[in-house]
Amino acid sequence: MISFALASLAALVLSELTGGRANALLFSVYRSSPADPLTYPRFFLHVLGHANYGHYINNMLLLLVIGPPLEEKYGSRRLLAAAAATAFISGAAQWIFFPGAAILGASGIVFMLIVMSSFAGMKSGRIPLTLIFVLVFYLGKEIIDGLFSNDNISQLAHAIGGACGAFVGFRFSGKSSGRK
């Protein structure tokens, strides 16, 4: 998680030094030509980009609080694979379904971690009550915000992150990995 936070900080500094061009070139997903060689890396790299320092801090505070216990429980490789899958799915969905808009930021990854953490205490196949509350509150908020807000926040990335977190959390429940 620290590596992710530092990579995101480097992307933010690079974007600031280039007047935002680095975000537009590398760290945002938007409809671009399938022949553009940077289209596909952006599906993954957009989670490193942030619009400004406040956006970065909000995502990293949650990531650095929630991520390390999950990383310790499941291992860095599993968490990296889950984050990469979430980045790709949210990036591809943005590219396909929202041609007139761009997204960047790690909030999809953060929401994946939030939902995954609800599975961490799952025992004997029983769904934890905290998971139900997290999903109801979280999905309810994202649906309402998606329908009624015009706030430049991608509820799609949040919802995809939550869905990926539920899938991965369920798949990893009961499994631990001491490997980093």
N, C-alpha and C positions, 0 to 999 in steps of 0.2 A: 504494500500500500504506500509505503514511503517513496518507492521508486516511481509509482504512478503520480503521486503528488509533485515530486520533483520534475518529472517529465512535463506535467501540465504547467508548472511554473515556468519551465524553459520555453514552452510554447507561448505562454502569455508574454514573457519578456521579448521573445522574437517578434510577436505580433505588435507589441508596443514600439519596438525599434524600427519596424517596417511600416508604421502607420496603418496597421490593420491588414496589410497585404498578405502576411503569412496566414492569418486566419482565413482569408478568402481563397488562398491558393491551396492550403494543406489541411486546415483544421475546421472546416465547415463542410456539411453535405448540402448540396443543392443540385438541381437538374443541370447536368452538363452532358456533353456528348459522350456516348459509350466509347468513342474512339479516343477520347482524352485519356492519356495514361494515368493521370492523377485521380480520375473518377473513382476507381476501385480502392486505392489506399485511403481516400477520404471516408469511405464507409467505416473504417476502423479509427482513423486519426481524429475524427470530429470530437471524440470524447476528451481529447487533450486540450482542445481550444476553449477559451472563455472570453466573453465580451469585454470584461474588465476585472479589476482586482476584487471587487465585491462579489461578482459572480463566481470567481475562482474560490474565494474564501468560504462562501456558503457551501459549495460542493465539497471542498477538501475537509472542512471541519467534520461534516457528517461521515465522509469516507474514512477519515483517520480515527474516528471514534468507533464506528461499526466494523470496519474492515479487518483490523488486526486480530480480534478474537475469531473471526471466521477464517482468516488465513491460518491461524494456529490450529484450528479444528480440522480444516479440510486440506490445507497445504496451498502453497503459492501457485503451483501449476494448475490445480483445479480452479482456483479463483481467477487466474489469468484467462483460462479457457472460457469460463463463464462470462467474464467481462468482454472478451473478444467476440463471443457469440452475441451478446447483448448489443455491443457497438455495431456489429455487422447488420443484425436484424433491424435495429432502429434506423441505421443509415440507409439501408436499402429501401425500407418502407418510406422514409422521407423522400428519397430520390424518385421512387415510383409514384407515390400518391399525392405529393405536394410539390409540383414542379415550380411554383412561384415563390417558394419560401426556402430558407436555409436554416439549418440547426447546427449548434455547436454546444459543447459542454458535457460534463460528466454526470448530470442528474439522472440519466437512465441507469447508469452504473450504480449510483447511490441508491436509487429505488430498488434495484435488483438486490443490493446488500441488505436493505431494510427488510424486504420480504424474506430473503434467505435467513436472516437472523431469527425470524419468527419460527423457523423450522428447527433451529439448532437444539432446542430442548425437546424435540419430538421423541416420544418413547413408545415402543410396542405398537407402532402403526397408528396411534391415535393423533388426530389433528389437534394441535395446541389451541387453546382458547385465544391466546394472543394473536395467532395467525388470523383467525376469523375477524377479530377486531381490526387488525392492521389492514386486511383486505377490504373490509366494509368501509372503514374510514378513508383509506387511501383511494380506493377505486371510486367511491362516492364523490370525493373531492375532485378527482381528475375528470370524471364525467361532467360534473357541474361546471367546473372551470372550462372544460373543452367546449361546452355548449354556450356558456354565457360570458366568457371573458375574452378580451382581445389584449393579452398581456405579453406577447412575444415569448411566451413559455410554451415549449412543446409538450403538451399533455400526451401526445402519441409516444414520445420517447419515455416519458414516465410510465405510461401504461405498459409499454413493451418491456421496460426494465422490471416492472413488478411481475409481469407474466413470466419473464425469464427467471426471475428470482424464485417464483413459486415452483417452476419446473425443476430448476437446479436444486433448490432446497429439498424438494420431495425426493429427487434422485439421490442426493447426498445424505439424506437423513439416515442416521444410524451408522454412517461411515465416517471414519476419521482417517486423516493421513498426517503422519508426523513429518512427511517429506516436504521440503521447501523447494 
